[in-house]
Amino acid sequence: MAKFFGNLNLVVTVGVVLALAIMLGLDAESFGGTAACIKMTFVWLHVFMGVLWIGLLYYLNFVQVPTMPSIPAEQKGAITGHIAPRVFWYFRYAALWTVITGLVVAWNGGFLVSALSLAEPGKVRLIGVGMWMALIMAFNVWFIIWPAQKKILGIVEATAEEKAVAAPRALFASRTNLLLSIGMLYAMSAANVLVAS
């Protein structure tokens, strides 16, 4: 068992196989044809990527950033040199794939344009509000947080002054994403409850 659970790739692969077994076994009626299968697969991928993205956002804001000042200077390199770069790789690509799969879900559902234009009342408008919040958050990840973090973590060459400027910029964008995520999660979950009822 230790060998199995010690292998991340194997655990993820078995998890995907389990999900497929649930989809095709217990939830086969949702897969009435190729189009339905594609829709459900993209919904699943959207939720998976969204959980990964927001989970890492919360890890960074609730755990890593508040803890860093209390870590002795000689130990910070373990975080900044090894853990944080990997966190930010998953963080930014989870953001990207959450947006891509979300756009595909909205397109497949026939409400992409009406959601983004906030044209329809009810669930589609709620989804649209959530989509705009997620788009702003993804922009922050790729164009504010990541460029600043590359300087802070020493991935790109930066002076001490450039790092000092980058740190509050990254924090501001990250906390903006935290703030937006709370409303975004409400909009998306409430819209899906309205869909079900």
C-alpha positions in Angstrom: 0.0 0.0 0.0 2.8 2.4 0.8 4.3 1.9 -2.7 0.9 2.6 -4.3 0.1 5.8 -2.2 3.7 6.9 -2.6 3.2 7.2 -6.4 1.2 10.3 -7.2 0.8 9.4 -10.9 -0.5 6.0 -10.1 -3.0 7.3 -7.6 -4.3 9.9 -10.1 -4.6 7.3 -12.8 -6.6 4.9 -10.5 -8.7 7.9 -9.5 -9.5 8.7 -13.2 -10.3 5.0 -13.8 -12.6 5.0 -10.7 -14.4 8.2 -12.0 -14.8 6.6 -15.4 -16.3 3.5 -13.8 -18.7 5.6 -11.9 -19.6 7.6 -15.0 -20.1 4.6 -17.2 -21.5 2.3 -14.6 -23.6 4.1 -12.0 -24.3 7.2 -14.2 -24.6 5.6 -17.6 -28.0 7.2 -18.3 -26.3 10.6 -18.4 -24.2 9.4 -21.3 -26.9 9.0 -23.9 -24.7 9.5 -26.9 -21.4 11.1 -27.8 -22.5 14.7 -27.3 -23.8 14.0 -23.8 -20.6 12.1 -23.0 -18.5 15.1 -24.1 -20.6 17.5 -22.1 -20.4 15.5 -18.9 -16.6 15.0 -19.4 -16.0 18.7 -19.7 -18.2 19.5 -16.7 -16.2 17.0 -14.7 -12.9 18.4 -15.9 -14.1 21.9 -15.2 -15.0 21.1 -11.6 -11.7 19.1 -11.1 -9.6 21.9 -12.4 -11.6 24.5 -10.5 -11.1 22.7 -7.2 -7.4 22.4 -7.9 -7.1 26.1 -8.7 -9.2 27.5 -5.9 -7.7 24.9 -3.5 -4.2 26.2 -4.3 -5.4 29.9 -4.1 -6.7 29.1 -0.5 -3.5 27.2 0.4 -1.4 30.2 -0.7 -3.6 32.8 1.1 -4.5 30.9 4.3 -1.3 28.9 4.8 1.8 29.7 2.8 1.8 33.5 2.8 0.8 34.0 6.4 3.3 31.4 7.6 6.3 32.7 5.6 7.2 35.5 8.1 7.6 33.0 10.9 9.8 30.6 9.0 13.5 31.1 9.9 15.5 32.6 7.0 17.7 29.5 6.6 14.6 27.4 6.0 12.7 29.7 3.6 14.8 28.3 0.6 12.9 25.0 0.9 9.6 26.8 0.3 10.8 29.4 -2.3 13.2 27.0 -4.1 11.2 23.8 -4.2 7.5 24.0 -3.0 6.4 27.4 -4.3 7.5 26.9 -7.9 5.6 23.6 -8.1 2.5 25.2 -6.4 2.6 28.0 -9.0 2.9 25.7 -11.9 -0.2 23.8 -10.9 -1.9 27.0 -9.8 -1.5 28.8 -13.2 -2.3 25.8 -15.3 -5.4 24.8 -13.2 -6.6 28.4 -13.7 -6.0 28.1 -17.5 -7.8 24.8 -17.8 -10.6 25.9 -15.5 -11.3 28.8 -17.8 -11.0 26.7 -21.0 -13.2 23.9 -19.8 -15.7 26.4 -18.4 -16.0 28.1 -21.8 -16.4 24.7 -23.5 -19.2 23.8 -20.9 -21.0 27.1 -21.6 -20.6 26.7 -25.4 -21.9 23.1 -25.3 -24.8 24.2 -23.1 -25.7 26.9 -25.6 -25.3 29.8 -23.1 -21.8 31.1 -23.6 -22.7 34.4 -25.3 -25.8 35.1 -23.1 -23.8 34.3 -20.0 -20.8 36.5 -20.9 -23.2 39.4 -22.0 -25.2 39.0 -18.8 -28.2 39.2 -21.1 -30.5 36.6 -19.5 -31.9 36.7 -15.9 -31.6 33.9 -13.5 -29.1 31.0 -13.7 -27.4 32.2 -16.9 -26.7 35.6 -15.5 -25.4 34.1 -12.3 -23.1 31.9 -14.3 -22.1 34.9 -16.4 -21.1 36.8 -13.2 -19.1 33.8 -12.0 -17.5 33.6 -15.4 -16.4 37.2 -15.4 -15.0 36.9 -11.9 -13.1 33.7 -13.0 -11.7 35.5 -16.1 -10.5 38.4 -13.9 -8.9 35.9 -11.5 -7.2 34.0 -14.3 -5.9 37.3 -15.8 -4.5 38.1 -12.3 -2.8 34.7 -12.1 -1.1 34.8 -15.5 -0.3 38.5 -15.9 0.2 39.8 -12.3 0.8 37.1 -9.8 3.0 34.8 -11.9 5.3 37.5 -13.3 5.7 38.9 -9.8 6.4 35.5 -8.3 9.0 34.7 -10.9 11.0 37.7 -9.5 10.2 36.9 -5.9 11.2 33.2 -6.2 14.4 34.0 -8.2 13.1 32.2 -11.3 14.0 35.3 -13.3 16.8 37.7 -12.4 15.6 40.6 -10.4 17.1 43.2 -8.1 16.2 43.5 -4.5 14.2 46.6 -5.3 12.3 44.8 -8.1 11.5 42.0 -5.7 10.3 44.5 -3.1 8.0 46.0 -5.7 6.8 42.6 -6.9 5.8 41.3 -3.5 2.9 43.7 -2.7 1.7 43.5 -6.3 1.5 39.7 -6.1 -0.2 39.9 -2.7 -2.7 42.5 -3.9 -3.7 40.3 -6.9 -3.8 37.2 -4.9 -6.0 38.7 -2.2 -8.2 40.2 -5.0 -8.6 36.6 -6.3 -9.5 35.4 -2.8 -12.1 38.1 -2.5 -13.6 37.3 -6.0 -13.5 33.6 -5.4 -16.0 33.8 -2.6 -18.6 35.5 -4.8 -17.7 33.4 -7.8 -18.2 30.1 -5.9 -21.6 31.4 -4.8 -22.6 32.4 -8.4 -21.6 29.0 -9.8 -23.0 26.8 -7.1 -26.3 28.8 -6.9 -26.7 28.6 -10.7 -26.3 24.9 -10.6 -28.8 24.5 -7.9 -31.3 26.5 -10.0 -30.5 24.2 -12.9 -31.3 21.1 -10.8 -34.6 22.5 -9.4 
